[in-house]
Amino acid sequence: MKDNIKQILENESLLKKYGSPLYVYDYEILKERCQDMAKFKNQLEKDLDGIKINIHYSTKANSNPEILKVVKDSGLYVDCMSPLELSINEKCNFNKEEILYVCNNIDEEEMRIVHDKKLLICLDSISQVETWGKLFPNTNIMVRINPGVIGIGHNEKVITSGSKTKFGISENNLSKLFEVTKKYNLNIIGVHQHLGSLFLNNKISDYIAGVQSGLNIIKKYFKNIEIIDLGGGFGVPYKSEEEKLDLSKVAVEIKMILKDFCKRYKTVKEFKFEPGRFIPCESGYLVGTVTAIKHENGIYWIGTDIGMNVLVRPSMYDSYHEISLLNDRNSKKIVANICGNVCESGDLIAKNRLIQKPEIGDKIIVHNAGAYGYSMSSNYTGRPRPAEVMIKNGKVKEIRKRETISYMEMNIVW
Ligand SMILES: Cc1ncc(COP(=O)(O)O)c(C=O)c1O
């Protein structure tokens, strides 16, 4: 954490003003990651003779408009997966060419919204293509394929390719897909795949193999495809010993196979990528407060107000986040389980973590919390979602208010 951000967090009034816990984003890091992706785009475009590369930030990772504005200012586009994400994208001035609707198991009403707005939709099963075809024959669509290879991911719940995933249409079902598209005169202009979430340098070859597998399927079965979307998955190091993803290496390796593909497959005009996590993850800190400390059965438990409703990744995926205390107490280090305030045994932020013994009231920071943090938060056990602030040029800007009890009670029919 940079010193200037630490100094601002050390200011007691921040949590008093916005409440604890609090999501804090560092504008500078966010901007750097957007620029990294813009460089990746330029590096690929340079050698791909006139073929466009577009980066669609996956809104699901963090949909705060202030984050999306930085994405937009960096020349990146977006993908969205629900009417609310779409509405936020529109309010952040992304136009319809810059928004891709990538969805899964949506109903007719949602399809109508996408159609009425003239957005490009990416449908991910034959059943969804059939529903769309009945409603909107003679239209252009994208379809999501399952490239067959076992996907990539930090946990099996985020692997989205291979035989165990709900996503995409497998190679052996493509003839049925083409029957349906023929029946409704649907024109498949694009093919999408997403292997899963989080690869780092040691898995670049798996990512490339997955891309190659998808391209082979496209070459073999699809005609006149103009857009190929290679999904997201670009990882960030959560542990200090992990290396940062070398995006220029990914670009070099992927460029070779895209170039080769384009030599044989002449109709492609654009490749898309959909990074989510990579963009906001490292800019985000979740700051909370230690509320209890106990030692039972030989185990230290540090209780905090960072419940699984605020950050679900550790409970849901056993994910690792670096955790530190804001103020160095010079106290002895203990091995502790660090947990939240939700009444579930699985409500743990970290297991067996070596940490300085805190005192009640100390501020605790969960690092790399900018992606799939707030966006996956909930009101479980009736707890409000926290506020979010962005720090830019040393100034703190509130970018989402903490929920209040009266807001949470608003939709209850008494
Ligand atoms: C279809 C699709 N595209 C892109 C992403 C973004 O993935 P990541 O955050 O790993 O880059 C996801 C996330 O799971 C996704 O489901």
The ligand as an SDF file (V2000), in Angstrom:
LIG
                    3D

 16 16  0  0  0  0  0  0  0  0999 V2000
  -18.2790  -14.1700  -19.6040 C   0  0  0  0  0  0  0  0  0  0  0  0
  -17.2660  -13.5720  -18.7270 C   0  0  0  0  0  0  0  0  0  0  0  0
  -16.3950  -12.7010  -19.2590 N   0  0  0  0  0  0  0  0  0  0  0  0
  -15.4540  -12.1070  -18.4950 C   0  0  0  0  0  0  0  0  0  0  0  0
  -15.3430  -12.3740  -17.1580 C   0  0  0  0  0  0  0  0  0  0  0  0
  -14.2780  -11.6960  -16.3440 C   0  0  0  0  0  0  0  0  0  0  0  0
  -13.3940  -12.6060  -15.8250 O   0  0  0  0  0  0  0  0  0  0  0  0
  -12.1150  -12.1250  -15.0190 P   0  0  0  0  0  0  0  0  0  0  0  0
  -12.5790  -11.2690  -13.9270 O   0  0  0  0  0  0  0  0  0  0  0  0
  -11.4800  -13.3880  -14.5450 O   0  0  0  0  0  0  0  0  0  0  0  0
  -11.2410  -11.4130  -15.9900 O   0  0  0  0  0  0  0  0  0  0  0  0
  -16.2150  -13.2870  -16.5710 C   0  0  0  0  0  0  0  0  0  0  0  0
  -16.0890  -13.6170  -15.1420 C   0  0  0  0  0  0  0  0  0  0  0  0
  -16.2420  -14.6860  -14.6800 O   0  0  0  0  0  0  0  0  0  0  0  0
  -17.2200  -13.8880  -17.3760 C   0  0  0  0  0  0  0  0  0  0  0  0
  -18.1000  -14.7390  -16.8490 O   0  0  0  0  0  0  0  0  0  0  0  0
  1  2  1  0
  2  3  1  0
  2 15  2  0
  3  4  2  0
  4  5  1  0
  5  6  1  0
  5 12  2  0
  6  7  1  0
  7  8  1  0
  8  9  2  0
  8 10  1  0
  8 11  1  0
 12 13  1  0
 12 15  1  0
 13 14  2  0
 15 16  1  0
M  END
$$$$
